[in-house]
Amino acid sequence: MIATMSNKEFVLSVFDKNTPSNLAIENILSRTGLDGEEPFDEENRARLEVACAKQIPWMIQNPSSVNENGFSVSWSDYANSLMKLYSWLCKRYGLKDELSDKPKVTFL
């Protein structure tokens, strides 16, 4: 039930399976001025979701894969999932999508 959720738990629910680090969560909460342990209030949804969107570009700056001595790890699904979330949040709140490679057409 969403009414019993804390602000921190709400942030985690926004990212679903792409759990951000504790530092990222603290950055998100500091952007809003909200306490992570306080109960989530629906009136703060937009503030928290916009703060999540603003954190995503920092979260995807890591390499998408690492290969060393025959061992490899890939985070491309993680990055793609975050990009979709970012794009959706930007559309929802009218934010400029700074990460999209969508072509732009200018008519003269």
C-alpha positions as CSV (number, residue, x, y, z in Angstrom):
1,M,0.0,0.0,0.0
2,I,1.6,3.3,-1.1
3,A,0.4,5.3,1.9
4,T,2.7,3.4,4.2
5,M,5.8,3.8,2.0
6,S,8.6,6.2,3.0
7,N,10.0,8.7,0.5
8,K,13.1,6.5,0.1
9,E,11.0,3.5,-0.6
10,F,9.1,5.5,-3.2
11,V,12.3,6.4,-4.9
12,L,13.3,2.8,-5.0
13,S,9.9,1.9,-6.5
14,V,10.4,4.4,-9.3
15,F,13.6,2.6,-10.4
16,D,12.0,-0.8,-9.9
17,K,14.7,-3.4,-10.7
18,N,17.4,-0.8,-11.4
19,T,18.1,-0.1,-7.8
20,P,20.2,3.1,-7.4
21,S,23.1,3.3,-4.9
22,N,22.5,4.8,-1.5
23,L,24.5,7.8,-2.7
24,A,22.2,8.3,-5.7
25,I,19.1,8.0,-3.4
26,E,20.6,10.6,-1.1
27,N,21.2,12.9,-4.1
28,I,17.7,12.5,-5.2
29,L,16.2,13.2,-1.8
30,S,18.5,16.2,-1.3
31,R,17.2,17.7,-4.6
32,T,13.7,17.7,-3.1
33,G,14.5,18.7,0.5
34,L,12.5,15.7,1.7
35,D,13.5,13.3,4.4
36,G,13.9,9.7,3.1
37,E,12.4,8.2,6.3
38,E,9.3,10.4,6.3
39,P,6.1,8.8,5.0
40,F,5.5,9.3,1.2
41,D,2.8,11.9,0.4
42,E,1.2,11.8,-3.0
43,E,1.6,15.6,-3.2
44,N,5.4,15.0,-3.4
45,R,5.2,12.5,-6.3
46,A,6.2,15.0,-9.0
47,R,9.1,16.4,-6.9
48,L,10.5,13.0,-6.3
49,E,10.0,11.7,-9.9
50,V,11.6,14.9,-11.4
51,A,14.5,14.5,-9.0
52,C,14.9,10.8,-10.1
53,A,14.9,12.0,-13.8
54,K,17.7,14.5,-13.0
55,Q,19.8,11.8,-11.3
56,I,19.6,9.3,-14.2
57,P,22.2,10.9,-16.5
58,W,24.7,10.5,-13.6
59,M,23.8,6.9,-13.1
60,I,24.4,5.8,-16.7
61,Q,27.9,7.4,-17.0
62,N,29.6,4.1,-16.0
63,P,30.9,1.8,-18.8
64,S,28.3,-0.4,-20.3
65,S,30.6,-3.5,-20.1
66,V,33.9,-4.6,-18.6
67,N,36.0,-7.5,-19.9
68,E,39.1,-8.6,-18.1
69,N,41.1,-11.9,-18.2
70,G,38.2,-13.8,-19.7
71,F,35.6,-12.4,-17.3
72,S,33.0,-10.0,-18.6
73,V,30.1,-8.1,-17.1
74,S,27.6,-6.1,-19.1
75,W,25.2,-3.4,-17.8
76,S,23.7,-2.5,-21.2
77,D,20.2,-3.8,-20.2
78,Y,20.5,-1.6,-17.0
79,A,21.4,1.5,-19.0
80,N,18.7,0.8,-21.7
81,S,16.1,0.4,-19.0
82,L,17.2,3.6,-17.2
83,M,17.1,5.5,-20.6
84,K,13.5,4.4,-21.1
85,L,12.6,5.5,-17.6
86,Y,14.4,8.8,-18.2
87,S,12.6,9.4,-21.5
88,W,9.2,8.6,-19.9
89,L,9.8,10.9,-17.0
90,C,11.0,13.8,-19.2
91,K,7.8,13.4,-21.4
92,R,5.6,13.2,-18.3
93,Y,6.9,16.4,-16.7
94,G,7.9,18.4,-19.8
95,L,11.6,18.2,-19.1
96,K,14.2,18.5,-21.9
97,D,15.5,15.0,-22.8
98,E,19.2,15.6,-22.8
99,L,20.1,12.0,-23.5
100,S,18.1,11.3,-26.6
101,D,19.7,10.9,-30.0
102,K,16.5,11.6,-31.8
103,P,17.1,13.4,-35.1
104,K,15.9,17.0,-35.3
105,V,14.6,18.6,-38.4
106,T,14.7,22.3,-39.0
107,F,12.6,23.8,-41.7
108,L,13.9,26.9,-43.4
